[in-house]
Amino acid sequence: MRVLLIKTSSLGDVVHTLPALTDAARAIPGIQFDWVIEEGFAEIPTWHPAVAKVIPVAIRRWRKSLLQTLKNGEWTRFKASLRADRYDLVIDAQGLLKSAVATRYVDAPIAGLDRDSAREPIACRFYDRCYAVPREQHALERVRQLFAQALDYPLPQTPADYGLDRAAMAGEVGEPYLLFLHGTTWPSKHWPEANWRELVRLMTEQGWAVRLPWGNETEKQRAERIVSGFGTAQVLPKLNLIGMAKVIAGAKACVAVDTGLGHLAAALDVPSISLYGPTLPGRVGAYGRSQVHLCAPGPNSGLGDRHKPCFENLPASQVAAALDTLLSTQEAV
């Protein structure tokens, strides 16, 4: 059986789709998936053994220059790639109009969420088969339920399995290190720099090496300020997604704000502390074993405001204590 999966973005949403592939591969021997995904995340499906082919899409980039996209033939080539193979089923796991539109170029039955379950109800107009998946649960479990219904197998009661090989991805790891994932999008999701510096101080005093990645110049400068003066804390070089995955996989533990890389750490089964301020982890938090969520208390926490700071009452000492407990637990296993 060959299935075309449409799940284009974001990084966290893409990662949350991986366990559904594992479920399907166990329930239906020989099933293969081709995956339509944003070009920036196109490496991720190749890490899962049930994915045969990746079809990159560039909706984010194309939106900025629609006329140029039509002129240079990118859209035409994308449509041709959707028509290049025969599929038994298409699953739109995104539930958005932009993902549903892509399904019209494939000659196969189309499955997706019904109008009460999809993020954009209009998307279900493009589907041949619509399935109800309750919203009041974690996004990862919702995708697992959609796949089980669309492919007609019993929903597994086992914990989510992302299907990734952490040891193979990490390769040979030298000095043990902690990874601090400080970069995120909303201003209100940023844990204060002073807190990061204090956490670096507390952990380096215990003898830990600390590593900080970055994705743009602003994040690089912040990382350099955070590690300044701490000899065993370093800013990593610029890394692509596979390089970032390798560093995450090799870490003893991560501390992350609400960011896609935190979800990747969970998928790679890396013990992690995730910090939540304007968002809450119930439906979209890092999901897996050894995942600890610390939520900022206070009037602005959990409100989804992009700009209001809300981390004043989540001090570095609390995060360090949680990290110490997590590391001790791992050593005892």
HELIX and SHEET records of a PDB file:
HELIX    1   1 LEU A   11  ALA A   27  1                                  17    
HELIX    2   2 GLU A   39  PHE A   41  5                                   3    
HELIX    3   3 GLU A   43  THR A   46  1                                   4    
HELIX    4   4 ILE A   59  LYS A   64  1                                   6    
HELIX    5   5 LEU A   66  LYS A   71  1                                   6    
HELIX    6   6 GLU A   74  ARG A   83  1                                  10    
HELIX    7   7 LEU A   97  THR A  103  1                                   7    
HELIX    8   8 PRO A  121  PHE A  126  5                                   6    
HELIX    9   9 ALA A  139  LEU A  151  1                                  13    
HELIX   10  10 ARG A  166  ALA A  170  1                                   5    
HELIX   11  11 PRO A  187  LYS A  189  5                                   3    
HELIX   12  12 GLU A  193  GLU A  205  1                                  13    
HELIX   13  13 GLU A  217  VAL A  227  1                                  11    
HELIX   14  14 LEU A  241  GLY A  250  1                                  10    
HELIX   15  15 GLY A  260  ALA A  267  1                                   8    
HELIX   16  16 PRO A  281  VAL A  284  1                                   4    
HELIX   17  17 ALA A  316  ALA A  332  1                                  17    
SHEET    1   A 6 VAL A  51  VAL A  57  0                                        
SHEET    2   A 6 GLN A  32  GLU A  38  1                                        
SHEET    3   A 6 ARG A   2  ILE A   6  1                                        
SHEET    4   A 6 LEU A  89  ASP A  92  1                                        
SHEET    5   A 6 ILE A 110  LEU A 113  1                                        
SHEET    6   A 6 ARG A 129  TYR A 131  1                                        
SHEET    1   B 6 ALA A 233  VAL A 235  0                                        
SHEET    2   B 6 ALA A 209  LEU A 212  1                                        
SHEET    3   B 6 TYR A 177  LEU A 181  1                                        
SHEET    4   B 6 ALA A 253  VAL A 257  1                                        
SHEET    5   B 6 SER A 272  TYR A 276  1                                        
SHEET    6   B 6 GLN A 291  CYS A 295  1                                        
END                                                                             
